[in-house]
Amino acid sequence: MSNTLAGYTLECTPAARAGIDEICSRLITFHLTPDMARSVYITATEQRGAAYCEQAWQGLSNSARPDKISKALELVGIDMAQMQIAFHGMDGYDVTCSAELVQQIDDFHQHVLNPPQPNQPNQPTRRRGAPQPIS
């Protein structure tokens, strides 16, 4: 049996495919670090605009419950119905969700860490004419 799963082509029996599907659908818990949370806030602001986000986050905080980060994840399109968030001491959050949602959050973080570079205009790598004297 040939199937595509997460960009990979699998050749397996229907029973093996069912087992793989079951494993992929399991919820996992991962540590959403403060830097990753910051990336979620930055992404929400980039996508929705600062004024919209400030209004959406008005009155929310993360002091008693992780309400503000939950709203930020919702603003970037993460399905919060499939996610549980708890504090990880004073160092971010423990998030329980699917591996797919973990990947989406990591993609936001990687985008903030490594933003796409604008296209550079073609610049000559050598000067024409005689070489410049070395001082």
C-alpha positions as CSV (number, residue, x, y, z in Angstrom):
1,M,0.0,0.0,0.0
2,S,1.4,3.4,-1.0
3,N,0.4,6.5,0.8
4,T,1.7,10.0,1.4
5,L,2.2,11.2,5.0
6,A,3.7,14.5,5.9
7,G,5.4,14.8,2.5
8,Y,6.8,11.2,2.6
9,T,5.6,8.4,0.5
10,L,5.1,5.2,2.5
11,E,4.7,1.7,1.2
12,C,3.1,-0.3,3.9
13,T,0.2,-2.6,4.8
14,P,-3.1,-1.1,5.9
15,A,-2.5,-2.2,9.4
16,A,0.9,-0.5,9.5
17,R,-0.6,2.7,8.1
18,A,-3.3,2.6,10.8
19,G,-0.5,2.3,13.4
20,I,1.4,5.2,11.9
21,D,-1.8,7.3,11.8
22,E,-2.4,6.5,15.5
23,I,1.1,7.5,16.5
24,C,0.9,10.7,14.5
25,S,-2.4,11.7,16.1
26,R,-1.1,11.3,19.7
27,L,-0.9,14.4,21.7
28,I,2.6,15.4,22.9
29,T,3.8,17.9,25.5
30,F,6.6,20.3,24.6
31,H,8.3,23.2,26.3
32,L,7.3,26.5,24.7
33,T,10.2,28.6,25.7
34,P,10.0,32.4,26.4
35,D,11.8,33.0,23.1
36,M,9.3,30.9,21.2
37,A,6.4,32.7,22.9
38,R,8.0,36.0,21.9
39,S,8.1,34.7,18.3
40,V,4.4,33.9,18.4
41,Y,3.6,37.5,19.6
42,I,5.8,38.9,16.9
43,T,4.1,36.8,14.2
44,A,0.7,37.8,15.4
45,T,1.6,41.4,15.3
46,E,3.1,41.0,11.8
47,Q,0.0,39.2,10.5
48,R,-2.7,41.2,12.3
49,G,-1.1,44.6,13.0
50,A,0.0,46.1,16.3
51,A,-3.3,48.0,17.0
52,Y,-5.4,44.9,16.4
53,C,-3.2,42.7,18.7
54,E,-3.1,45.3,21.4
55,Q,-6.9,45.5,21.4
56,A,-7.2,41.7,21.3
57,W,-4.8,41.3,24.2
58,Q,-6.3,44.2,26.3
59,G,-6.9,43.0,29.8
60,L,-5.2,39.7,29.2
61,S,-2.1,38.6,31.0
62,N,-0.2,35.4,31.7
63,S,0.1,36.0,35.4
64,A,-2.7,33.6,36.7
65,R,-3.5,31.7,33.5
66,P,-1.8,31.7,30.1
67,D,-4.6,33.8,28.5
68,K,-2.4,36.2,26.5
69,I,-0.3,33.5,24.9
70,S,-3.5,31.5,24.2
71,K,-5.0,34.5,22.4
72,A,-1.7,35.1,20.4
73,L,-1.7,31.5,19.2
74,E,-5.3,31.8,18.2
75,L,-4.5,35.0,16.3
76,V,-1.8,33.2,14.2
77,G,-4.3,30.5,13.3
78,I,-3.4,27.7,15.8
79,D,-6.5,25.6,16.7
80,M,-6.7,26.2,20.4
81,A,-9.5,23.6,20.9
82,Q,-6.8,20.9,20.4
83,M,-4.3,22.4,22.8
84,Q,-3.7,22.6,26.5
85,I,-1.3,25.2,28.0
86,A,0.2,25.2,31.4
87,F,3.0,27.1,33.0
88,H,6.5,25.6,32.9
89,G,7.6,27.2,36.2
90,M,8.9,30.7,35.4
91,D,10.3,29.5,32.1
92,G,7.6,29.5,29.4
93,Y,4.8,27.0,29.0
94,D,4.1,23.3,28.7
95,V,1.9,22.9,25.6
96,T,0.1,19.6,24.9
97,C,-1.0,19.3,21.3
98,S,-0.4,17.4,18.1
99,A,3.0,17.2,16.4
100,E,1.6,19.2,13.5
101,L,0.8,22.2,15.8
102,V,4.2,21.9,17.4
103,Q,5.7,22.2,13.9
104,Q,3.6,25.3,13.1
105,I,4.8,27.0,16.3
106,D,8.4,26.1,15.5
107,D,7.9,27.4,12.0
108,F,6.8,30.8,13.4
109,H,9.9,30.8,15.7
110,Q,12.3,29.9,12.9
111,H,10.7,32.7,10.7
112,V,11.4,35.3,13.4
113,L,14.9,34.0,14.0
114,N,15.8,33.8,10.3
115,P,13.6,36.3,8.4
116,P,13.6,36.0,4.6
117,Q,16.2,38.3,3.1
118,P,15.0,40.8,0.5
119,N,16.4,40.2,-3.0
120,Q,19.7,41.9,-3.4
121,P,20.3,43.8,-6.6
122,N,22.9,42.4,-8.8
123,Q,26.2,43.9,-7.9
124,P,29.4,43.4,-9.8
125,T,31.9,41.2,-7.9
126,R,34.9,42.8,-9.7
127,R,35.7,46.3,-10.7
128,R,36.5,46.9,-14.3
129,G,39.9,48.3,-15.2
130,A,43.2,48.2,-13.5
131,P,43.4,46.8,-10.0
132,Q,43.5,49.3,-7.2
133,P,46.8,49.7,-5.4
134,I,47.0,48.2,-1.9
135,S,47.8,50.8,0.7
